[in-house]
Structure formats: C-alpha cells, structure tokens
Amino acid sequence: MSAITVKLRFFASLREKLGEGSTLTLPAGSTVADARDALIARGALQAEALARARAVRAAVNQQMATEAVVLAEGDELAFFPPV
C-alpha cells in the first residue's frame, strides 16, 4: 500500500501545546480521523491535546472538514479548537 504525507498545522491553544506543525505520513486513503488517531497514538502532548473527548475542529487545505474527509498527498491538515 502506498503512503501519503500531509502537512500539519495547529492553531490557537493547540499551537501553544504542539507547536506550529510538522508532517505526518499515513497510508493512502487515510481520513482526517485516521490522522487524528495517528497523532493521539504518539502519546504525550498529542494524546492530551487531540483526545477524542476534546472538541477539535479540522480543516483540509483551508476548508472546514469532517473526520470522514479522505486526505491526499501534500494536503494541509489543520487542527484548532472551536471558536
């Protein structure tokens, strides 16, 4: 199975905890939910900041996105708290 790399960005309180962003490599066909779960699985700060119990919004390429959105190579995935 091929892989994709997405650019991660964090905003507001998530940026304070996790930094501006980085990259994440996932299997092709991964969704926003898969990316969030992969970050949670890293443990520590990511697990706390992106925990499923927390209200976190996502945007793909600067468009609001549900967790079902399928990611593509080079997409920008941003996470931020509700405003």
N, C-alpha and C positions, 0 to 999 in steps of 0.2 A: 504494500500500500504506500502511496506517495505521501509526502508531508508538505505542509504549508507553513509559512512564517508570517505572523501578523505583528504589527507594531502596537504596543500597549501604551495607553496614556491614562493618567489618573488625575482627577481634578478635586479641588476643594479639600475636605478633610482627608480624603483618600490619598491625595498627593502629599499631604503632611506626613502620613504614615508610611507610604510606599515609594515616595519619590515621583519624579515626573513620568517615568515609564521605562520600558525596555522592549524586548521582543519575546515572542512565545512561539515555539514550534509545535504544531499539532498534526494529527493525521488528516489527510484531505477529507472533506465532508464534515468537519467538525463545526459545531454550532457555538453561539455565544455562551450557552450553558456549559458546553464542554470546556471552553476556555476558562470560564469562572471556576469550574470544578478542578481543572488542572492547577490553577493558581492556589486554590484552597488546599489542594493536596501537598503543596510545597511546605505547608505548616507555618508556624510563627506568625509574623505580621500579616502575611497574605490571608491566612486562615481566619484570623480575627477580623480583619477589615472587610473581607468579602464573604463572610459567613452567610449561609443560607437564611439565617434568622434576621439578617440585616436588610433593610431596604436599600438596594443599589440599582441604579439605572445604567443602561448601556447605550452606546451609540457606535454605529459602524460607518466609517467614512463620513462622520459628522451628521449622520441621520439617526434619530432615535430608533432603537432596535429592540425587538423582543428576544428572549433567550433562544427562540427557535430559528433565528436567522443563521443561515449557513455562511461560514467565513470562506474567503478566497485568498490566495497568495497575495501578500502585500497590503491587505486591508489594514486600516487603522481602527483598533478597538479601544474605545474609551469607557472607563467606569467612573461614575460620580454619584454622590448621594442625592436624594430627591431635594429639589429646591423649594 
